[in-house]
Amino acid sequence: MTGARRDSDLVRPYVVTGGRAHPRIPFDLVTLVVTVADAPASRGDPAIGPEKRRMLALCRGGALSVAEIAAHLALPVSITKVLLGDLVDAGLVATRPPASTAQGPDIQLLQEVLDGLRALVV
């Protein structure tokens, strides 16, 4: 074996999730997650493991997508979704769907910007 392995590498995903493979709440990869303003630091709460504490700390800085949280914590997305479901159930994080494409920019405005940029190049 090369190098020392981190403790989290030795723990199987089913242990981290309490044996659950699917979240109670459906999450999309682009679902945005943010820590609730009055969420406690929860350092002493044994029900909130180190992965959940790291998620709370990450989401305090602003909304992150489920995919971003999984990447920052180097966790599989499936594990991330289960743990986030627990945090939502506990009222520690809030989720919202991403902005829909119906709220996209005005096509006319984009055309004017493109025309302006082309005028600068010529």
N, C-alpha and C positions, 0 to 999 in steps of 0.2 A: 504494500500500500504506500502510495507516495503522499507525503505531507500529512499534516494533522487535519482530521475532518471536523467540521463544526458540529456541535451538538444537534442543531436543527436538521442536519443531513442524516442523522441517525434515527430520527423519529419518523415513523411511517405516517403518511397523510391521514389514515383512519384514526390514529391516536390524536392528532391535532384537532380533528373535526368531531371527536367523540363517536366515531364509527359511522358518521353520516356521509353519504356520497352526493346528496342533492340538497340545495338550499330550500328552505320553506317558502322563500320569496323568489320569484323569477327575476333574474338580473340579465341585462344585455351587457355586452362588452363595453358599450359606450355609455351605460348608465352612470350618472355623476353622483359622487358620494361626498358628503361634507360632515364634519363633526358638529354635533349640536352644541350651541354656544354654552349651555350650562352643564355639559357633560363633565363628570369628575375625571381627575387624572387617573383614578382607578389603579394606582400602584399596589395597594394592599388587598385588592379584591381577588381572591383565588379563582373566581369564576372567569376572570378576564386574563387569559394567558398572554405570553409575550407577543405572539403574533397579532392578537387583537389590540394590545397596547401600541404596537408599532403602527397598525392601521389608524388608530385614533390620532396618534401624533402626526402621521402623514396628512390626514384630512383636516387637521386644524389650520393648515396653511392655505386652504381654499379647496374648491371642488376638484376632485380627480376622478377619472373614469375607472371602472373596475379593472380594465386592462392595464392602466397605469399603476394602480395599486399592486396588482400581481407582479408586474415587472420590477417595481421598486423593492418589493419584499422577496423577490426570487421565489415566489410560490406558484404552483399551478393555478390556473384560473378557476378550476372547479373547487379547489380548497378555499380560494379567496372568496368565492361566492357564498360558500357555506358559512364562513366566519363572518362575512358582512351581514348575512341574514340574521345571525345571532346578535350582532351589534344593533341592527335595525329593531329587532324584537325587544332589546333592552332599552331602546330609546336614546342610544348614544350617538347614532349617526342618522342623517336624513339622506334620502335619495331623490333624484329627479331624472326624468328622461332627458336626453340631449335635445337641443333646439331642433325643431323639425325643419325640413327643407322648405316648408311653406313660409317660414319666417326668413327666408333667404333675402339677399340683396335685390334691389330693384334693377331689372334688366336695362332699363333706359339709363340709369345712373352708371352702370358698368360700361355701357356703350360709349357714354360721354367721356369717361375716364380713358377708355381705350383710344378713342379719337384724339384726346388731348396728348396722350403718350406718343401716338404716331406722329402728331404734329411736331413734337419736340425732336424726334429722331430725324425727320426729313429736313 
